[in-house]
Amino acid sequence: MSALLENAFQGKHCLVAGGAGFLGSHLCDRLLALGARVTAVDSELTGNPANLGSARKSGSFAYLKADVTENLPAVAAPLHFAFNLASPASPVHYAKYPLETLRAGSLGTENLLRLSLEQGAVFLQASTSEVYGDPEVHPQPETYWGRVNPVGERSMYDEAKRYGEALCAAYGRSKGARVRIARIFNTYGPRMSKDDGRVIPALICQALAGASLTVFGKGAQTRSFCYVDDLVEGLLRLAASDAAGPVNLGSAFECTVLDLSRLILRLAGSKSEILFKPLPADDPRQRRPDTALAEKLLGWKAATSLEEGLKKTIPWFAAAPAGG
């Protein structure tokens, strides 16, 4: 598959919106390693330009500070691929920036779709498992329409992503846009922000600080966690394919939050205790992708075990500067 991806991306110009973010920066690095030319765009609302330290060393990389919800800056033609990862993606960030999140999913997505259509580029939309809400079907296949509260505390993110998918579908049907929709499930790894608010960064930071690990409810809610390198591989395979999607990308291994907490304590060598708190509103009880479609269409499935991925992630958090 690496040869296939090299053939697909070598010498091609790729735009990564949200390129200074956690996922975006890893995607930039991988595209550059495949021989692509990469232009990263980020408003730096939640993205961190320091994530692009490796990418900036390449002569094939360019960075533009810009907000995709406004007029896009001039992007050198020809453009072959556009990856839309431009959105706050953690509960802490989209709660802090609800209107910006909604604009990113609507105005930002349409601006990037127009650019891609003008230049004949493949457009990949980074959607999310949040479109399934608190699911009544488990695991969640792409054919499941979801159970989402449109006015709940998470609605700015859920509905922005659902609308973004609808935009992609409309541009594909009415204008012939070459769209690809990836529904990304929980992903983790180095470069996540310490104040991200998602469960793995929160638990790792608490364990390293010797603080009590916060677990909501009884910790019986389940999640699946995909290591970032696996997820980026899935995004690239989808972009290089003819599959419009949506296609689930995530780990098929499911564990409870309580078991995750105990694993992090062991790997971090922490003596912290676990502190149980009430469940937040609209917190899904179960979340795991049905990845049969990704395996069939892309030959892809997550390969990194949770323990292996955490062993790569915990040292990064331990070494990261405060506020990183």
C-alpha positions as CSV (number, residue, x, y, z in Angstrom):
1,M,0.0,0.0,0.0
2,S,2.9,2.4,0.6
3,A,3.8,2.1,-3.1
4,L,0.2,2.9,-4.0
5,L,0.2,6.0,-1.8
6,E,3.5,7.2,-3.2
7,N,2.1,6.9,-6.7
8,A,-1.0,8.8,-5.6
9,F,0.7,11.7,-3.8
10,Q,4.3,12.0,-5.0
11,G,4.7,15.4,-6.7
12,K,1.1,16.3,-6.0
13,H,0.1,19.6,-4.3
14,C,-2.0,19.0,-1.2
15,L,-3.8,21.6,0.9
16,V,-4.3,20.7,4.6
17,A,-6.8,23.0,6.3
18,G,-6.3,22.9,10.1
19,G,-2.7,21.9,9.4
20,A,-1.3,23.2,12.7
21,G,-3.7,21.0,14.7
22,F,-3.0,17.5,16.1
23,L,-4.2,15.5,13.2
24,G,-3.4,18.0,10.6
25,S,0.3,18.3,11.5
26,H,0.7,14.5,11.4
27,L,-1.0,14.4,8.0
28,C,1.4,17.1,6.7
29,D,4.4,15.1,7.8
30,R,3.2,11.9,6.2
31,L,2.3,13.7,2.9
32,L,5.8,15.2,2.8
33,A,7.3,11.8,3.4
34,L,5.4,10.5,0.4
35,G,6.9,13.2,-1.8
36,A,3.9,15.6,-1.9
37,R,4.0,19.4,-1.9
38,V,2.0,20.6,1.1
39,T,0.3,23.9,1.9
40,A,-1.0,24.1,5.4
41,V,-3.7,26.6,6.4
42,D,-4.7,27.3,10.0
43,S,-6.3,30.2,11.8
44,E,-4.4,29.2,15.0
45,L,-7.7,29.4,17.0
46,T,-6.9,26.0,18.4
47,G,-4.0,24.9,16.2
48,N,-0.4,25.2,17.4
49,P,2.2,26.2,14.8
50,A,4.8,24.4,16.9
51,N,3.3,21.1,15.7
52,L,4.7,21.9,12.3
53,G,8.4,22.0,13.4
54,S,9.2,18.9,11.3
55,A,7.2,20.0,8.3
56,R,8.9,23.4,8.1
57,K,12.2,21.7,7.5
58,S,11.0,20.6,4.1
59,G,11.4,22.8,1.0
60,S,8.1,21.3,-0.2
61,F,6.1,22.9,2.6
62,A,4.3,26.2,2.9
63,Y,2.3,27.6,5.7
64,L,-0.5,30.2,5.6
65,K,-2.2,31.7,8.7
66,A,-5.7,32.2,7.5
67,D,-9.3,31.5,8.5
68,V,-11.1,29.3,6.0
69,T,-14.5,30.7,7.0
70,E,-13.3,34.0,5.4
71,N,-11.9,34.6,2.0
72,L,-9.3,32.0,1.3
73,P,-5.7,33.2,0.6
74,A,-4.3,32.5,-2.8
75,V,-3.3,28.8,-3.0
76,A,-0.8,28.0,-5.7
77,A,-2.2,25.9,-8.6
78,P,-2.5,23.2,-9.5
79,L,-4.1,21.7,-6.4
80,H,-4.6,18.0,-6.4
81,F,-5.9,17.2,-2.9
82,A,-7.6,19.2,-0.2
83,F,-8.0,17.8,3.3
84,N,-10.5,19.7,5.5
85,L,-9.5,19.3,9.2
86,A,-10.3,22.9,10.0
87,S,-12.5,22.8,13.1
88,P,-12.1,22.8,16.9
89,A,-12.4,19.1,17.7
90,S,-12.3,18.7,21.5
91,P,-15.2,19.3,23.9
92,V,-13.3,22.0,25.7
93,H,-12.5,23.9,22.5
94,Y,-15.8,23.7,20.7
95,A,-17.6,24.7,24.0
96,K,-15.4,27.7,24.1
97,Y,-15.8,28.6,20.4
98,P,-19.3,27.4,19.5
99,L,-20.0,29.9,16.7
100,E,-16.5,29.5,15.3
101,T,-17.1,25.7,15.2
102,L,-20.4,26.1,13.4
103,R,-18.9,28.5,10.9
104,A,-16.0,26.1,10.3
105,G,-18.4,23.3,9.5
106,S,-20.5,25.4,7.2
107,L,-18.8,28.4,5.6
108,G,-15.3,26.9,5.9
109,T,-16.3,23.6,4.4
110,E,-18.1,25.3,1.5
111,N,-15.2,27.7,0.8
112,L,-12.8,24.7,0.5
113,L,-15.3,22.7,-1.6
114,R,-15.5,25.6,-4.0
115,L,-11.7,25.9,-4.2
116,S,-11.4,22.1,-4.8
117,L,-14.1,22.2,-7.5
118,E,-12.4,25.1,-9.3
119,Q,-9.1,23.2,-9.4
120,G,-10.4,19.7,-9.9
121,A,-8.9,18.5,-6.6
122,V,-10.1,15.6,-4.5
123,F,-11.7,17.0,-1.4
124,L,-11.6,14.9,1.8
125,Q,-13.9,16.0,4.6
126,A,-12.8,15.0,8.1
127,S,-16.1,14.2,9.7
128,T,-16.6,12.5,13.0
129,S,-18.2,9.7,15.0
130,E,-20.1,12.4,16.8
131,V,-22.6,12.3,13.8
132,Y,-23.9,9.1,15.4
133,G,-24.6,10.8,18.8
134,D,-25.5,8.5,21.6
135,P,-26.1,5.5,19.4
136,E,-28.8,2.9,19.6
137,V,-26.9,0.6,17.2
138,H,-23.6,-0.9,18.2
139,P,-21.0,-1.0,16.7
140,Q,-21.9,1.9,14.4
141,P,-22.0,1.2,10.6
142,E,-22.1,4.0,8.1
143,T,-25.7,3.1,7.3
144,Y,-26.8,4.2,10.8
145,W,-28.3,7.7,10.8
146,G,-27.5,8.6,14.4
147,R,-29.3,9.8,17.5
148,V,-28.2,13.4,18.0
149,N,-29.6,16.2,20.2
150,P,-29.6,19.3,17.8
151,V,-29.7,21.8,20.7
152,G,-27.6,20.0,23.3
153,E,-24.3,21.0,24.8
154,R,-22.4,19.3,22.0
155,S,-24.7,20.3,19.2
156,M,-22.4,23.0,17.8
157,Y,-19.8,20.3,16.8
158,D,-22.3,17.4,16.0
159,E,-24.4,19.5,13.7
160,A,-21.5,21.4,12.1
161,K,-20.1,18.0,11.1
162,R,-23.4,16.6,10.0
163,Y,-24.0,19.7,7.9
164,G,-20.5,19.4,6.4
165,E,-21.3,15.9,5.3
166,A,-24.5,17.2,3.7
167,L,-22.6,19.9,1.8
168,C,-20.1,17.4,0.5
169,A,-22.9,15.1,-0.7
170,A,-24.7,18.0,-2.4
171,Y,-21.5,19.2,-4.1
172,G,-20.9,15.7,-5.3
173,R,-24.4,15.1,-6.7
174,S,-25.1,18.6,-8.1
175,K,-21.6,19.8,-9.2
176,G,-19.6,16.6,-9.7
177,A,-17.2,17.5,-6.9
178,R,-14.7,14.6,-6.1
179,V,-15.6,14.3,-2.4
180,R,-14.4,11.8,0.2
181,I,-16.0,11.7,3.7
182,A,-14.1,10.2,6.6
183,R,-16.0,9.6,9.9
184,I,-13.1,9.7,12.4
185,F,-13.5,8.0,15.7
186,N,-11.5,8.7,18.9
187,T,-7.8,9.3,17.9
188,Y,-4.9,10.0,20.1
189,G,-1.1,10.4,20.0
190,P,1.7,13.0,20.4
191,R,0.9,16.7,19.8
192,M,-2.5,16.6,21.4
193,S,-3.0,19.7,23.5
194,K,-2.7,19.2,27.3
195,D,-6.0,21.2,27.7
196,D,-7.7,19.2,25.0
197,G,-10.3,17.9,27.3
198,R,-10.6,14.5,25.6
199,V,-10.2,11.5,27.8
200,I,-6.7,10.3,26.9
201,P,-4.9,13.6,27.3
202,A,-6.9,14.4,30.5
203,L,-6.1,11.1,32.1
204,I,-2.4,11.1,31.1
205,C,-1.8,14.6,32.4
206,Q,-3.5,13.8,35.7
207,A,-1.5,10.6,36.1
208,L,1.8,12.4,35.3
209,A,0.9,15.2,37.8
210,G,0.0,12.8,40.6
211,A,-3.5,14.1,40.6
212,S,-6.6,12.0,40.9
213,L,-7.9,10.6,37.6
214,T,-11.3,11.9,36.8
215,V,-13.7,9.2,35.6
216,F,-17.4,10.0,34.8
217,G,-20.2,7.8,36.0
218,K,-18.9,4.4,36.9
219,G,-16.4,4.4,34.0
220,A,-18.5,1.7,32.3
221,Q,-19.0,3.8,29.1
222,T,-16.9,2.3,26.3
223,R,-14.7,3.9,23.6
224,S,-12.4,2.7,20.9
225,F,-9.1,4.6,20.5
226,C,-7.1,4.8,17.3
227,Y,-3.4,5.7,17.2
228,V,-2.7,8.8,15.0
229,D,-0.4,7.0,12.6
230,D,-3.1,4.5,11.8
231,L,-5.7,7.2,11.3
232,V,-3.5,9.2,8.9
233,E,-2.9,6.0,6.9
234,G,-6.7,5.6,6.6
235,L,-7.2,9.2,5.5
236,L,-4.6,8.8,2.8
237,R,-6.0,5.6,1.5
238,L,-9.5,7.1,1.4
239,A,-8.3,10.2,-0.5
240,A,-6.4,8.0,-3.0
241,S,-9.5,5.8,-3.6
242,D,-12.7,6.2,-5.6
243,A,-14.9,5.9,-2.5
244,A,-17.0,8.9,-1.7
245,G,-17.9,7.6,1.7
246,P,-18.8,8.2,4.4
247,V,-16.3,5.6,5.6
248,N,-15.6,4.9,9.3
249,L,-12.0,5.2,10.4
250,G,-11.1,4.1,13.9
251,S,-10.1,1.2,16.1
252,A,-12.3,-1.8,16.4
253,F,-10.9,-2.5,19.9
254,E,-13.3,-1.3,22.6
255,C,-12.6,-0.8,26.3
256,T,-14.3,0.9,29.2
257,V,-13.0,4.3,30.4
258,L,-12.3,2.7,33.8
259,D,-10.0,0.0,32.2
260,L,-8.3,2.8,30.1
261,S,-7.7,4.7,33.4
262,R,-6.1,1.7,35.0
263,L,-3.9,1.0,31.9
264,I,-2.6,4.6,31.9
265,L,-1.8,4.5,35.6
266,R,0.2,1.3,35.0
267,L,2.1,2.6,32.0
268,A,2.8,6.0,33.6
269,G,4.0,4.4,36.8
270,S,1.5,6.6,38.7
271,K,0.1,6.1,42.2
272,S,-2.8,8.4,41.6
273,E,-6.3,7.4,42.7
274,I,-9.4,7.3,40.5
275,L,-12.1,9.9,41.3
276,F,-15.6,9.3,40.0
277,K,-17.9,12.2,39.0
278,P,-21.4,12.5,37.5
279,L,-21.7,11.8,33.8
280,P,-21.9,15.0,31.6
281,A,-24.9,15.8,29.4
282,D,-25.2,13.8,26.2
283,D,-22.1,11.7,26.8
284,P,-22.4,8.6,24.6
285,R,-22.5,5.3,26.5
286,Q,-20.9,3.3,23.7
287,R,-18.8,4.3,20.7
288,R,-17.0,1.9,18.4
289,P,-16.9,1.8,14.6
290,D,-18.0,-0.9,12.3
291,T,-14.9,-0.8,10.1
292,A,-15.9,-3.5,7.6
293,L,-16.4,-1.0,4.9
294,A,-12.9,0.5,5.3
295,E,-11.4,-3.0,5.3
296,K,-13.3,-3.9,2.1
297,L,-12.8,-0.6,0.1
298,L,-9.4,0.5,1.5
299,G,-7.7,-2.6,2.8
300,W,-7.4,-0.7,6.1
301,K,-7.8,-1.4,9.7
302,A,-6.1,0.1,12.8
303,A,-2.9,-1.9,13.6
304,T,-1.5,-0.3,16.7
305,S,-2.7,-1.8,20.0
306,L,-3.9,0.6,22.7
307,E,-1.0,-0.3,25.0
308,E,1.6,0.2,22.2
309,G,0.1,3.6,21.3
310,L,0.0,4.8,24.9
311,K,3.6,3.9,25.3
312,K,4.4,6.3,22.4
313,T,2.1,9.0,23.7
314,I,2.8,9.2,27.5
315,P,6.5,10.1,27.1
316,W,5.5,12.9,24.7
317,F,3.2,14.4,27.3
318,A,5.8,14.0,30.0
319,A,8.3,16.0,27.9
320,A,5.9,18.6,26.5
321,P,6.2,22.1,28.0
322,A,3.4,23.5,30.2
323,G,0.5,24.7,28.1
324,G,1.7,22.5,25.1
